[in-house]
Amino acid sequence: MKLWRWILFLVIVAALAAFGWHWIAQDPGYLLVRLRGWQAETTVVAAVVMLLLAWAVLSAVWFAVRWPFGALTRRHRRLSRQKMGEGLIALMEGRHGDAERDLHRASRLDLLRGPALLAAAEAASRRGENTRALTTLDEAGQVAPRAARVLRARVLRREGKPADAVNLLATDADSGNLTPGGWRELALAALASGDTRRARLALEPLQKSGALGPRGYAALESQVLAASLRAQPDPAALNTLWSQLPKAQRRVPAAVDAYARQAASFGMVLPAMDEVESALRREWSPLLIETYGALGGDDIEARLRRAESWLDGHPNDAALLLTLGRMCVRQQLWGKATQYLERSLALEPSSAAWEALGDVHAGQDEALLAQRCYRNALALARGETVQPLPQGARAARLDTRPIAMEERSEHGVPRLPE
């Protein structure tokens, strides 16, 4: 397609040149130049051609004269770009000393000064040289003030001064002029300094910007909401904050977990249970299953029956089996607790399941088995190898192979396993 366009363009140019030549050939014009007794006669077309040739010759002479003087400048630009690339690669590879050196050399070129100094400050910060990083940011602030301010807040937060980082970004935040990176740093610094209100205020602009992506924003949102709810000092403040949160934030599993645990610590077990059950009806969450079993209250039997009814839809959920095992331990139902916990360990080994199984054996006065379970819980938490229980202790236990869930078609007819 491009070839045809070029052919058409050349045909048009040739046609215009042909018509133009005939037009000029009929009357090429007359030009007379007279100066101090000297005169020259020519046509207008010849005069234009001579002027163009003279301009080309002067340009070539000017380029030849300037070339030796521009060689050093070109070499400086080439080396600066090379050092910029090498410095960024070294920064990504973790060679922070080399990165800082190369990036400072690249900053000598005005075009690269801002990004080079910012990257050099980041390299110094990663090395733990926070004082040098802040000094470099003073220079970078003259070229890229907003980016330098955000990076300075990050350095202060890494240095253990989150309150200073919040104060640095507060003015731009109040006026709504922060960049997405600034809002993220403000949220993290506010969390570290205990200012959960300001951290929550940073969530909305971050969500609108889309800079973090769905997963990154969800993780930060969960962290901020959970910290905010755990920081409430009394039941009234907790309920006020919970009612003021947007509906979407009240459905975040980490927020529901934090609210339920904090409400239960204030003695509001029923409201906590209602929120957890409502959230589980909307969306299944292993985190909230664990919360459901951890909440206190006198209705442990009713909650156990309700949790056991969920096994029909989630037979291979290790978190649900762990929760059932813990609830059975609280009721001293040792046989059922053992079955649930062994199935949980078969599906997904965890320190919590080994610890709960140790509580089962301790409750049955089986001290040696309990110690083995507790040692396994500690070993698994450390990433070490666990020691299986003796076969005799598990001879009469439930089969721990995962249960395959029955699959049905859209008409309700069971499908045969493949």
C-alpha positions in Angstrom: 0.0 0.0 0.0 2.9 2.4 0.8 4.5 1.6 -2.6 1.4 2.8 -4.5 1.3 6.0 -2.4 4.9 6.7 -3.3 4.3 6.0 -7.0 1.2 8.4 -7.0 3.3 11.1 -5.2 6.1 10.8 -7.8 3.6 11.0 -10.6 2.1 14.2 -9.2 5.5 15.7 -8.7 6.5 14.9 -12.3 3.3 16.4 -13.6 3.8 19.6 -11.6 7.4 19.8 -12.8 6.4 19.4 -16.4 3.7 22.0 -16.2 6.1 24.3 -14.3 8.8 23.9 -16.8 6.5 24.9 -19.7 5.3 27.8 -17.7 8.8 29.0 -17.0 10.1 28.3 -20.5 7.6 30.7 -22.0 9.0 33.6 -19.9 12.0 32.7 -17.7 12.2 36.3 -16.5 15.0 38.9 -16.7 17.3 40.0 -13.8 19.8 42.9 -14.1 22.2 43.6 -11.3 24.2 46.8 -11.5 26.8 47.8 -8.8 29.6 50.5 -9.1 29.8 50.2 -12.9 29.6 46.4 -12.8 26.5 44.7 -14.1 25.2 41.2 -14.6 22.3 40.0 -16.6 20.6 36.6 -16.2 17.2 34.9 -16.0 15.3 34.6 -12.8 15.5 30.8 -12.9 19.3 30.9 -13.2 19.5 33.4 -10.3 17.4 31.2 -8.1 19.6 28.2 -8.9 22.8 30.2 -8.2 21.4 31.3 -4.9 20.6 27.7 -3.9 24.0 26.6 -4.9 25.6 29.4 -2.9 23.5 28.5 0.2 24.6 24.9 -0.1 28.3 25.8 -0.4 28.1 28.2 2.6 26.3 25.5 4.7 29.0 23.0 3.8 31.8 25.4 4.7 30.1 26.3 8.0 29.6 22.6 8.9 33.3 21.9 8.1 34.4 24.8 10.3 32.1 23.8 13.2 32.8 20.1 13.1 36.2 20.1 15.0 34.7 22.3 17.7 31.6 20.1 18.1 33.5 16.8 18.4 34.1 17.2 22.1 30.4 18.0 22.7 29.3 15.0 20.7 31.7 12.8 22.6 30.4 14.2 25.9 26.7 13.5 24.9 27.6 10.0 23.7 29.5 9.1 26.9 26.7 10.6 29.1 24.1 8.5 27.4 26.3 5.4 27.7 26.8 6.0 31.5 23.1 6.6 31.9 22.3 3.2 30.4 25.1 1.4 32.4 24.0 3.1 35.6 20.4 2.0 35.2 21.5 -1.5 34.5 23.8 -1.6 37.5 20.9 -0.2 39.7 18.6 -3.1 38.5 21.3 -5.6 39.1 22.0 -4.4 42.6 25.4 -3.0 42.0 24.5 0.2 43.7 28.0 1.7 44.1 28.7 1.3 40.3 25.2 2.7 39.6 25.7 5.8 41.7 29.1 6.5 40.1 27.9 6.1 36.5 24.7 8.0 37.1 26.6 11.0 38.6 28.7 11.0 35.4 25.6 10.9 33.3 24.2 13.9 35.2 26.8 16.2 33.7 24.7 16.3 30.5 21.9 18.9 31.1 19.4 16.8 29.2 19.9 13.8 31.5 20.6 15.7 34.7 17.2 15.2 36.4 16.7 11.5 35.8 20.3 10.7 36.4 20.4 12.4 39.8 17.1 10.8 40.9 18.4 7.4 40.0 21.7 8.1 41.8 19.8 9.1 44.9 17.9 5.9 44.7 21.1 3.9 44.4 22.6 5.7 47.4 19.5 5.1 49.5 19.6 1.3 48.7 23.2 1.2 49.9 22.1 2.8 53.2 23.8 6.1 52.4 20.8 8.2 53.2 22.7 11.4 53.9 24.3 11.3 50.4 21.0 10.4 48.9 19.4 13.5 50.4 22.3 15.7 49.2 21.8 14.3 45.7 18.1 15.0 45.9 18.9 18.7 46.7 20.5 18.9 43.3 17.8 16.9 41.6 15.1 19.2 43.1 16.4 22.1 41.0 15.6 20.1 37.8 12.7 17.8 38.8 11.2 19.2 42.0 8.1 17.0 42.2 9.9 13.7 41.6 12.7 14.7 44.0 10.1 15.4 46.7 8.5 12.0 46.3 11.9 10.2 46.3 13.0 12.3 49.4 9.8 11.1 51.2 10.7 7.5 50.3 14.3 7.9 51.7 13.0 9.4 54.9 10.5 6.6 55.3 13.3 4.0 54.8 15.4 5.9 57.3 12.7 5.5 60.0 11.3 9.0 59.8 7.8 8.5 58.4 6.4 11.6 60.2 8.9 13.8 58.3 7.9 12.1 55.0 4.2 12.8 55.8 5.0 16.5 56.5 7.0 16.8 53.3 4.1 15.5 51.2 1.2 17.0 53.2 1.1 20.4 51.4 0.9 18.9 47.9 -1.6 16.3 49.2 -3.9 19.0 50.6 -3.9 20.8 47.3 -4.3 17.6 45.3 -1.1 18.1 43.4 0.6 14.8 44.3 1.7 12.3 41.7 0.6 8.7 42.0 4.0 7.8 43.4 3.6 10.6 46.0 0.1 9.3 47.0 1.6 5.8 47.5 4.5 7.1 49.6 2.1 9.3 51.6 -0.1 6.2 52.4 2.9 4.1 53.4 4.5 6.9 55.5 1.2 7.7 57.2 0.7 4.0 58.1 4.2 3.9 59.5 3.6 7.0 61.6 0.1 5.9 62.8 -1.8 8.5 60.8 -4.4 6.1 59.4 -6.8 8.9 58.5 -4.4 10.4 56.0 -3.5 7.0 54.7 -7.2 6.3 53.9 -7.4 9.7 52.2 -4.6 8.6 49.8 -6.6 5.6 48.6 -9.1 7.4 46.4 -6.6 9.3 44.2 -4.5 6.2 43.9 -7.5 4.2 42.7 -8.4 6.8 40.2 -4.9 7.0 38.8 -4.7 3.2 38.3 -0.9 3.5 38.7 -0.6 0.5 41.0 -2.7 -2.0 39.1 -5.5 -4.0 40.6 -3.4 -6.3 42.7 -1.1 -3.6 44.0 -3.9 -1.3 44.9 -5.9 -4.2 46.6 -2.9 -5.1 48.7 -2.3 -1.5 49.8 -6.0 -0.9 50.4 -6.2 -4.0 52.6 -3.2 -2.9 54.6 -4.6 0.6 55.2 -8.1 -0.5 56.1 -6.9 -3.2 58.5 -4.6 -0.8 60.2 -7.3 1.9 60.5 -9.8 -0.5 62.1 -7.3 -2.0 64.5 -6.3 1.5 65.6 -9.8 2.4 66.9 -9.7 2.8 70.7 -13.3 2.0 71.6 -16.5 0.4 70.2 -18.1 3.7 69.3 -15.1 4.9 67.2 -14.9 1.4 65.6 -18.6 1.4 64.6 -18.4 5.0 63.4 -15.4 4.3 61.1 -17.0 1.1 59.8 -20.2 2.9 58.9 -18.3 5.7 57.2 -16.3 3.4 54.9 -17.6 3.0 51.4 -19.6 -0.2 50.6 -16.8 -1.6 48.4 -14.2 -1.2 51.2 -16.5 -2.9 53.8 -16.3 -6.0 51.5 -12.5 -6.2 51.5 -11.7 -9.5 53.4 -8.8 -7.9 55.3 -11.1 -5.1 56.5 -13.9 -7.5 57.6 -11.3 -9.6 59.4 -9.9 -6.5 61.2 -13.3 -5.2 62.1 -14.5 -8.6 63.4 -11.4 -9.2 65.6 -11.5 -5.6 67.0 -15.2 -5.8 67.7 -14.8 -9.2 69.4 -12.0 -7.7 71.6 -14.5 -5.1 72.7 -17.1 -7.7 73.5 -19.2 -7.2 70.4 -19.1 -10.8 69.2 -22.5 -10.9 67.5 -21.9 -7.9 65.2 -18.5 -9.4 64.4 -20.1 -12.7 63.6 -22.7 -11.1 61.4 -20.2 -9.3 59.3 -18.1 -12.4 58.8 -21.0 -14.6 57.8 -22.4 -11.9 55.4 -19.0 -11.6 53.8 -18.7 -15.4 53.4 -22.1 -15.5 51.8 -21.0 -12.9 49.2 -17.5 -14.4 48.5 -15.6 -17.4 50.0 -12.4 -16.3 51.8 -9.9 -18.5 53.6 -8.9 -15.5 55.7 -12.5 -15.0 57.0 -12.9 -18.7 57.6 -10.0 -18.5 60.0 -11.5 -15.4 61.6 -14.8 -17.2 62.0 -13.2 -19.9 64.0 -11.0 -17.6 66.1 -13.9 -15.4 67.4 -15.1 -16.2 70.9 -18.6 -16.5 72.2 -20.9 -19.0 73.8 -22.5 -20.3 70.5 -19.6 -22.4 69.5 -21.8 -25.5 68.9 -24.1 -23.6 66.5 -21.1 -22.1 64.7 -19.5 -25.5 64.4 -22.6 -26.9 62.7 -22.8 -24.0 60.4 -19.2 -24.3 59.4 -19.6 -28.1 58.9 -22.4 -27.3 56.4 -19.9 -25.4 54.3 -17.9 -28.6 53.7 -20.4 -29.7 51.0 -19.3 -26.8 48.8 -15.6 -26.6 49.9 -14.5 -30.2 50.8 -10.8 -29.5 49.9 -10.4 -26.2 51.7 -7.5 -26.5 54.1 -8.4 -23.3 56.0 -12.0 -24.5 56.6 -10.7 -27.9 57.8 -8.3 -26.1 60.2 -11.1 -23.9 61.5 -13.3 -26.9 62.1 -10.4 -28.7 63.9 -9.8 -25.7 66.2 -13.5 -25.4 67.0 -13.6 -29.1 67.8 -10.6 -28.7 70.1 -12.5 -26.0 72.0 -15.3 -28.4 72.5 -12.9 -31.3 73.3 -14.2 -33.4 70.3 -10.8 -35.0 69.9 -11.8 -37.5 67.2 -13.4 -35.1 64.9 -10.7 -32.5 65.5 -8.0 -35.1 64.5 -9.8 -36.0 61.3 -10.2 -32.4 60.3 -6.7 -31.4 61.1 -5.1 -34.4 59.4 -7.0 -33.6 56.3 -5.9 -30.0 56.5 -2.3 -31.1 56.8 -2.7 -33.4 53.8 -4.1 -30.7 51.7 -1.8 -27.8 52.8 0.7 -28.3 55.6 0.8 -25.3 58.0 2.3 -24.4 61.3 -1.2 -23.6 62.6 -2.6 -27.0 61.8 0.4 -28.8 63.5 -0.1 -26.6 66.5 -3.8 -27.4 66.7 -3.1 -31.1 66.3 -0.6 -30.8 69.2 -3.4 -29.3 71.3 -5.5 -32.4 70.4 -2.9 -34.8 71.7 -2.2 -32.6 74.7 -5.9 -32.7 75.6 -5.8 -36.5 75.3 -2.7 -36.7 77.6 -0.5 -37.9 74.7 2.5 -35.8 75.7 5.0 -37.4 73.2 2.7 -36.9 70.2 1.9 -33.4 71.3 5.6 -32.5 71.5 6.2 -33.9 68.1 3.3 -31.8 66.7 4.6 -28.6 68.3 8.1 -29.3 67.1 6.7 -29.8 63.6 4.9 -26.5 63.8 8.1 -24.7 64.8 10.1 -26.5 62.1 7.6 -25.6 59.4 7.6 -22.0 60.4 11.4 -22.0 60.1 11.3 -23.7 56.7 12.8 -26.9 58.1 11.7 -30.6 57.5 8.9 -31.9 59.6 8.8 -35.4 61.2 5.7 -37.4 60.5 3.8 -38.9 63.4 4.2 -42.7 64.1 2.0 -44.9 61.9 0.4 -46.5 64.9 -0.9 -43.1 66.0 -2.7 -42.7 62.7 -3.9 -46.2 62.0 -7.5 -45.5 62.6 -7.6 -42.0 61.2 -9.6 -40.7 58.3 -8.3 -41.1 54.8 -6.4 -37.9 54.1 -6.6 -37.9 50.3 -8.3 -34.8 48.9 -12.0 -35.3 48.1 -12.9 -34.6 44.5 -15.8 -32.3 44.1 -18.7 -33.5 41.9 -19.0 -31.5 38.7 -22.4 -31.1 37.1 -23.5 -29.8 33.7 -25.8 -26.7 33.2 -28.7 -29.2 33.4 -27.7 -30.6 36.7 -26.4 -33.9 35.3 -23.2 -35.2 37.0 -20.1 -35.4 34.8 -17.9 -38.5 34.7 -14.3 -37.9 35.8 -11.8 -37.6 33.0 
